Amino acid sequence: MSRWKRSIISTYPTGRLMFIYFGIGVCILILVFAYYTRQIAQLNKDIESQIEIFVNLAAELPSIEDPVLQERLLKVMRQELYAENRERRFSFIITDADGKELISQGIDTELDEKVNGSDNVSLTIDEKKLLTSSLERMKNKNQPRKIPFLKEDRQIAGYFFHGDAAPSEMAHLPFAITDTEKTPQKWQMWKDVLTTENATPEEKERARTFVHNTPAFARIQTSPDWQEGYFYYEIKSFYGLLVTPIVLTIVVPLFAFGALLVYQRIKSYEHAAIWGGLAKETAHQLGTPISALLAWAEMLDERSQETEDEVVAELSTNMQSDLERLQKTTTRFGMIGTEPTKTNVNLKVVLEEVLTYFEKRLPQISRNIDINVTPHDVPEISANSLLLQWVFENLIRNSMDAMQKVDGHIEIEPLYDERQKQVIIRYSDNGSGIPKENQRRIFEPGMTTKMHGWGLGLTIVQRIIREYHHGSIRLINSSPDGTTFEIRLPCNLS
């Protein structure tokens, strides 16, 4: 929390090599996928150019006058459009000049049959929506083509009645042309050709009798007229082939990034295990000499009582106190990496022990620092009291190191959140604060802003709170006016 910054960052040659390896691999994959995408795009372009021939054929079909040839070509086209296990890549709609759909192919089998059928079959609402949406999509994709087509609109204009005649007498073949009501309009009865306009009533009656008695006749129909219409079509691209390399280009780097994160996490766990093992081994190695020193301090205390030497008695008492404190510290380090024993802990008692420890050391500091605990009634928590003391000692030491003011103040306020069933501890000081660029990294191992220390204090605090007590700690705010932390611990209400 000082204005000076010093970061201790471990460098891992293996990590750098892995990062370079993944980076080179990703670059190679990107180049391969770029080449693959280019080839697929060219293939898709070639396929569309081939389908364009099919499009031109479909556009010409309505203008073929030979109905047999037209039907055969339509049959071939339908076989291609509706082949089983084949995705439809080409579809088209032909409309008249007014925009009414006359022919539909390749959209939906049942819909096409209804639109193309000779009977006026009404479409359902869903079919109308499908037809309309398909037409709109085709309009947006490709320019419509204006085409001529023969609309089958033949109508009966009348009848042709005829008799029999020898081949040599074909010029005098009797016949009668009538309207749709079979009323004679024009006829020939072995003589001149007559019409209703220049025939006498007797001749008209004779023509009606001929029509009535003649069984041989043929219908007279109008010829279909050429109409103008519009040809709309759609070609579906092979998006699956185009999307695949793009997806792989995204997935592979993500996979590589995930592998790198996993590798870093494994390295982090390895280093944590090394630190934990080192701490436990250090605590083990210190345990024996500390026990011996405690024994020597007790002997010194007994000798002072025999000689009634007050100076030696005071020295032995202080030595025992410091050695007990050192033994408690080694016990804390011995708990790292193992599940600590938890009991029902009164937070007030823990804070009182922390204050008692610092009260003996505050007079040795040149600055005036006041540590105040705001009393509130909070439930007991399931915790390890030694580790909780370590948490507050580390926080207080950090505040004292960052205290550049003449009068320093540290405030600890425990509260109870009844809704979340948690004990909340507000810890604040009026130190110089944490630089903004370091606030996100304060819990990282090795991160320190002091010219001394290893940057593990807040890391240990976070681990004790989160991993050992299933709580949380976060930085509320930090500025030149001070720093505030919030600690949350689950309550023991059982």
C-alpha positions in Angstrom: 0.0 0.0 0.0 3.0 2.3 -0.3 3.7 4.6 -3.1 6.7 2.5 -4.2 6.0 -0.4 -6.4 7.9 -3.7 -6.6 6.4 -6.8 -8.3 7.9 -10.2 -7.8 6.9 -12.3 -10.8 8.1 -15.8 -11.3 9.2 -16.6 -14.9 8.6 -20.0 -16.3 10.6 -21.0 -19.4 8.2 -23.9 -19.9 5.2 -21.6 -19.9 6.8 -19.3 -22.5 7.7 -22.3 -24.7 4.1 -23.6 -24.5 2.8 -20.1 -25.4 5.1 -19.9 -28.4 4.1 -23.5 -29.4 0.4 -22.7 -29.3 0.9 -19.4 -31.0 2.8 -21.0 -34.0 0.2 -23.8 -34.2 -2.7 -21.3 -34.3 -1.0 -19.3 -37.0 -0.4 -22.4 -39.1 -4.0 -23.4 -38.6 -5.3 -20.0 -39.6 -3.2 -20.1 -42.8 -4.5 -23.6 -43.6 -8.1 -22.6 -43.0 -7.7 -19.4 -45.0 -6.5 -21.5 -48.0 -9.3 -24.1 -47.4 -11.9 -21.3 -47.2 -10.6 -19.8 -50.5 -10.9 -23.2 -52.2 -14.4 -23.8 -50.9 -15.5 -20.3 -52.0 -14.1 -21.0 -55.5 -15.9 -24.4 -55.5 -19.2 -22.7 -54.5 -18.7 -20.2 -57.3 -18.2 -22.9 -59.9 -21.2 -24.8 -58.7 -23.4 -21.7 -59.0 -22.1 -21.1 -62.5 -23.2 -24.7 -63.4 -26.6 -24.1 -61.8 -26.9 -21.0 -63.9 -27.4 -23.2 -67.0 -30.2 -24.9 -65.2 -31.7 -21.5 -64.4 -31.6 -20.5 -68.1 -33.3 -23.7 -69.0 -36.1 -23.2 -66.4 -36.6 -19.7 -67.7 -37.1 -20.9 -71.3 -39.4 -23.8 -70.5 -42.7 -21.7 -70.3 -42.0 -20.3 -73.9 -41.7 -23.8 -75.5 -44.7 -24.2 -77.8 -44.4 -28.0 -78.1 -46.4 -29.3 -75.1 -44.9 -32.8 -75.2 -41.3 -31.4 -75.2 -42.2 -29.0 -72.4 -43.8 -31.7 -70.3 -40.7 -34.0 -70.7 -38.3 -31.2 -69.7 -40.5 -30.3 -66.7 -40.5 -33.9 -65.7 -36.7 -34.1 -65.8 -36.5 -30.8 -63.8 -38.9 -32.1 -61.1 -36.8 -35.3 -60.8 -33.8 -33.1 -60.1 -35.6 -30.8 -57.7 -37.4 -33.4 -55.7 -34.8 -36.2 -55.6 -34.8 -38.1 -52.4 -32.0 -37.4 -49.8 -30.9 -34.4 -51.7 -31.1 -30.8 -50.5 -32.8 -28.4 -52.8 -30.3 -25.9 -54.1 -32.5 -24.3 -56.9 -36.1 -23.1 -56.8 -38.0 -20.7 -58.9 -41.4 -18.9 -59.2 -43.1 -17.6 -62.4 -45.7 -14.8 -62.0 -47.8 -12.9 -64.5 -47.5 -9.2 -65.2 -49.7 -8.5 -62.1 -47.5 -10.5 -59.8 -49.8 -13.5 -59.4 -47.9 -16.7 -58.9 -48.5 -19.1 -61.8 -45.7 -21.7 -61.5 -43.8 -22.8 -58.5 -40.9 -25.3 -58.5 -38.5 -26.5 -55.8 -40.1 -24.8 -52.8 -42.3 -27.5 -51.3 -43.7 -30.6 -53.0 -47.4 -30.2 -51.9 -47.3 -26.4 -52.4 -45.9 -26.8 -56.0 -48.6 -29.3 -56.9 -51.3 -26.9 -55.7 -49.9 -23.9 -57.5 -49.2 -25.7 -60.8 -52.4 -27.8 -60.8 -55.1 -27.1 -63.3 -57.7 -27.0 -60.6 -58.1 -23.9 -58.6 -57.0 -25.4 -55.2 -57.0 -22.9 -52.4 -53.8 -22.5 -50.3 -53.6 -22.6 -46.6 -52.4 -19.6 -44.6 -49.0 -21.2 -43.9 -48.6 -22.1 -47.6 -49.5 -18.6 -48.6 -46.9 -17.3 -46.2 -44.3 -19.7 -47.5 -45.0 -18.8 -51.1 -44.9 -15.0 -50.3 -41.7 -15.2 -48.2 -40.0 -17.3 -50.9 -40.9 -14.8 -53.6 -39.7 -11.9 -51.5 -36.4 -13.7 -50.8 -35.9 -14.4 -54.5 -36.6 -10.8 -55.3 -33.9 -9.7 -52.9 -31.3 -12.2 -54.1 -31.6 -12.0 -57.9 -33.0 -9.7 -60.5 -36.2 -11.0 -62.0 -36.2 -12.0 -65.7 -39.0 -10.9 -68.0 -40.2 -13.9 -70.0 -42.9 -14.8 -72.5 -45.1 -17.8 -71.8 -48.2 -19.4 -73.3 -51.1 -19.2 -70.9 -53.6 -22.0 -71.5 -56.8 -20.0 -71.9 -58.6 -21.9 -74.8 -62.3 -21.5 -74.9 -65.1 -23.1 -77.1 -66.1 -20.7 -79.8 -68.5 -23.0 -81.6 -68.9 -26.3 -83.5 -68.2 -27.6 -87.0 -70.7 -30.1 -88.4 -70.0 -32.0 -91.6 -71.4 -34.7 -93.8 -69.8 -37.3 -96.1 -68.6 -36.9 -99.7 -66.5 -38.7 -102.2 -62.9 -37.6 -102.6 -63.7 -36.1 -106.0 -66.5 -34.1 -104.4 -64.7 -32.7 -101.4 -65.1 -29.2 -102.6 -68.9 -29.7 -102.3 -68.7 -31.3 -98.8 -71.8 -30.2 -96.8 -70.9 -28.5 -93.5 -72.2 -26.0 -91.0 -70.4 -23.8 -88.5 -72.4 -22.9 -85.4 -72.0 -20.9 -82.3 -71.7 -22.4 -78.8 -75.5 -22.8 -78.8 -75.3 -24.8 -82.0 -77.1 -22.2 -84.0 -75.8 -22.2 -87.6 -73.7 -19.2 -88.5 -72.2 -20.4 -91.8 -73.0 -23.4 -94.0 -72.8 -25.1 -97.4 -75.3 -27.6 -98.7 -73.8 -28.9 -102.0 -74.1 -25.4 -103.4 -72.9 -21.9 -102.5 -71.7 -21.0 -99.0 -74.4 -19.1 -97.0 -74.4 -17.1 -93.8 -77.2 -16.0 -91.5 -76.9 -12.5 -93.1 -77.8 -13.6 -96.7 -79.9 -16.7 -96.2 -83.6 -17.0 -96.4 -85.7 -18.4 -93.6 -86.1 -21.6 -95.5 -82.4 -22.0 -95.9 -81.8 -21.2 -92.2 -84.3 -23.9 -91.3 -82.6 -26.4 -93.6 -79.2 -25.6 -92.0 -80.7 -26.2 -88.5 -82.1 -29.5 -89.7 -78.7 -30.5 -91.0 -77.1 -29.7 -87.7 -79.7 -31.7 -85.8 -79.3 -34.8 -88.0 -75.5 -34.7 -88.4 -73.6 -36.7 -85.7 -70.2 -35.8 -86.9 -68.9 -32.5 -85.5 -65.8 -31.0 -84.0 -65.3 -28.2 -81.4 -63.9 -24.9 -82.5 -61.6 -23.4 -79.8 -59.6 -20.3 -79.5 -55.8 -20.4 -79.5 -53.7 -19.6 -76.4 -52.3 -16.1 -76.3 -48.7 -15.2 -75.4 -48.4 -13.5 -72.0 -45.6 -11.6 -70.3 -44.4 -12.7 -66.9 -41.5 -12.7 -64.5 -39.1 -15.4 -63.6 -37.8 -15.3 -60.0 -35.2 -17.8 -58.8 -33.0 -18.7 -55.8 -29.7 -20.6 -55.6 -28.8 -21.8 -52.1 -25.0 -21.6 -51.4 -23.1 -24.4 -49.6 -22.9 -22.4 -46.4 -22.0 -25.5 -44.4 -18.7 -25.8 -46.3 -18.0 -22.1 -45.8 -18.9 -22.0 -42.1 -16.9 -25.1 -41.1 -13.4 -23.5 -41.5 -14.6 -20.3 -39.8 -16.0 -22.3 -36.8 -12.8 -24.4 -36.6 -10.7 -21.2 -36.8 -12.6 -19.9 -33.7 -12.8 -23.3 -31.8 -9.1 -24.2 -32.2 -7.7 -21.0 -30.7 -10.3 -21.2 -27.9 -9.2 -24.7 -27.3 -5.6 -23.7 -27.3 -6.3 -20.8 -25.0 -8.2 -23.1 -22.6 -5.3 -25.5 -22.7 -2.9 -22.6 -21.8 -5.2 -21.6 -18.9 -5.3 -25.2 -17.7 -1.5 -25.4 -17.9 -1.1 -22.1 -16.0 -3.6 -23.4 -13.4 -1.6 -26.6 -13.0 1.6 -24.6 -12.6 -0.2 -22.4 -10.1 -1.3 -25.5 -8.1 2.3 -26.8 -8.3 3.7 -23.6 -7.0 1.0 -23.5 -4.3 1.9 -27.0 -3.3 5.6 -26.1 -3.2 4.9 -23.1 -1.0 2.6 -25.2 1.2 5.3 -27.9 1.5 8.0 -25.3 2.2 5.8 -23.6 4.9 5.1 -27.0 6.6 8.7 -28.0 6.5 9.8 -24.7 7.9 7.3 -25.0 10.7 8.5 -28.5 11.4 12.2 -27.4 11.4 11.4 -24.5 13.7 9.3 -26.5 16.1 12.2 -28.3 17.8 14.5 -25.3 18.5 11.5 -23.2 19.7 10.5 -26.0 22.1 14.1 -26.1 23.4 14.2 -22.3 23.8 10.9 -22.4 25.7 12.5 -24.9 28.1 15.6 -22.8 28.5 13.4 -19.7 29.2 11.5 -21.7 31.9 14.8 -22.7 33.5 15.9 -19.0 33.4 12.6 -18.0 35.1 13.2 -20.6 37.8 16.8 -19.3 38.4 15.5 -15.7 38.6 13.1 -16.8 41.3 15.9 -18.5 43.3 18.1 -15.5 43.0 15.3 -13.0 43.2 16.7 -11.1 40.2 13.9 -9.0 38.8 15.7 -8.0 35.6 16.3 -11.7 34.7 12.7 -12.5 35.6 11.4 -9.8 33.3 13.7 -10.9 30.5 12.6 -14.5 30.9 8.9 -13.5 30.9 9.3 -11.5 27.6 11.3 -14.3 26.0 8.6 -16.8 26.9 5.9 -14.5 25.5 7.8 -14.0 22.2 8.7 -17.7 21.9 5.0 -18.6 22.4 4.1 -16.1 19.7 6.7 -17.7 17.4 5.4 -21.1 18.2 1.9 -20.0 17.3 3.2 -18.6 14.0 4.9 -21.9 13.1 1.6 -23.7 14.0 -0.1 -21.4 11.4 2.4 -22.2 8.7 2.0 -25.9 9.5 -1.8 -25.6 8.7 -1.1 -24.5 5.1 -2.2 -27.1 2.6 -4.3 -29.1 5.1 -7.9 -28.7 6.3 -7.6 -26.9 9.6 -9.7 -27.9 12.7 -12.7 -25.6 13.2 -14.6 -24.8 16.3 -17.3 -22.3 17.3 -15.4 -19.1 17.5 -16.5 -15.8 19.1 -15.2 -13.1 16.7 -14.9 -10.6 19.6 -12.4 -12.9 21.4 -10.3 -13.2 18.2 -10.1 -9.5 17.7 -9.2 -8.9 21.4 -6.3 -11.2 21.1 -5.1 -9.4 18.0 -5.4 -6.0 19.7 -3.5 -7.4 22.7 -0.7 -8.5 20.5 -0.3 -5.1 18.7 -0.7 -3.0 21.9 2.7 -4.1 23.0 4.3 -3.2 19.6 2.5 0.1 18.8 4.6 2.1 21.2 7.7 1.1 19.3 6.4 2.8 16.1 7.3 6.4 15.7 3.8 7.3 14.4 0.7 7.5 16.4 -1.6 4.6 15.2 -4.9 3.9 16.8 -6.6 0.5 16.3 -10.3 0.5 17.1 -12.9 -2.3 17.1 -16.5 -1.2 17.0 -18.4 -3.6 19.2 -21.5 -5.3 17.8 -23.3 -8.5 18.8 -22.7 -11.1 16.0 -23.3 -14.8 16.0 -20.4 -17.3 16.4 -18.8 -18.7 13.3 -17.2 -22.0 12.6 -13.6 -21.2 12.1 -10.0 -21.7 13.2 -9.1 -18.9 15.6 -5.3 -19.0 14.8 -5.9 -18.5 11.1 -8.4 -15.7 11.7 -5.9 -13.9 13.9 -3.4 -14.3 11.1 -5.8 -12.6 8.7 -6.3 -9.5 10.8 -2.6 -9.4 11.7 -1.6 -9.3 8.0 -4.2 -6.6 7.3 -3.0 -4.5 10.2 0.7 -4.9 9.2 -0.1 -3.8 5.6 -2.0 -0.8 7.0 0.9 0.2 9.3 3.3 -0.1 6.4 1.1 2.2 4.2 0.6 4.7 7.0 2.4 7.9 5.9 0.4 10.2 8.1 1.2 11.4 11.6 -2.0 10.1 13.1 -3.0 6.7 11.8 -6.4 5.1 12.3 -7.5 1.5 11.8 -11.2 0.6 12.2 -12.6 -2.9 12.4 -16.4 -3.3 12.6 -18.1 -6.7 12.7 -21.8 -6.7 11.5 -24.4 -9.4 11.0 -26.3 -9.8 7.7 -29.5 -11.6 8.8 -30.7 -12.0 5.2 -27.6 -13.7 3.9 -26.8 -15.4 7.3 -23.3 -14.0 7.2 -21.0 -12.1 9.5 -19.6 -9.0 7.7 -16.3 -7.4 8.9 -15.6 -4.0 7.6 -11.9 -3.2 7.8 -10.7 0.3 6.9 -7.6 2.5 7.4 -6.6 6.0 6.5 -3.3 5.0 4.8 -2.0 6.2 1.5 -4.1 3.7 -0.4 -3.4 1.2 -3.2 -2.5 2.6 -6.7 -5.4 2.1 -9.1 -3.4 0.0 -11.6 -2.6 -2.5 -8.8 -6.0 -2.8 -7.2 -7.0 -5.8 -9.4 -3.8 -7.7 -8.6 -3.5 -7.2 -4.8 -4.4 -10.9 -4.1 -2.0 -12.3 -6.7 1.1 -14.1 -5.2 4.2 -12.0 -5.4 2.3 -8.7 -5.9 3.7 -6.1 -3.4 4.1 -2.4 -3.4 6.6 -2.4 -0.6 10.4 -2.4 -0.8 10.5 -5.4 1.5 8.4 -8.6 1.8 7.4 -11.3 -0.6 3.9 -10.1 -1.5 2.1 -13.1 0.1 0.2 -11.4 2.9 -3.0 -10.7 1.1 -2.7 -13.9 -0.9 -2.6 -15.8 2.4 -5.5 -13.7 3.7 -7.7 -14.5 0.7 -6.8 -18.2 0.9 -7.7 -18.5 4.6 -11.0 -16.7 4.0 -12.1 -18.4 0.8 -10.7 -21.9 0.9 -10.5 -22.6 4.6 -13.6 -20.8 5.8 -15.7 -20.6 2.6 -16.1 -16.9 2.9 -15.1 -13.9 0.7 -13.0 -10.8 0.9 -13.0 -7.9 -1.5 -11.6 -4.4 -1.8 -14.4 -1.9 -1.4 -12.5 1.2 -2.2 -9.0 2.6 -2.0 -7.7 6.2 -2.4 -5.1 8.5 -0.9 -7.6 8.9 2.0 -7.6 5.2 2.9 -8.5 1.7 2.1 -11.6 -0.4 3.0 -12.0 -4.2 2.8 -15.1 -6.3 3.3 -14.9 -9.8 4.7 -17.9 -12.1 4.7 -18.0 -15.4 6.7 -20.9 -17.8 7.0 -22.5 -18.0 10.5 -22.8 -21.0 12.7 -26.5 -21.0 13.6 -26.9 -24.7 14.4 
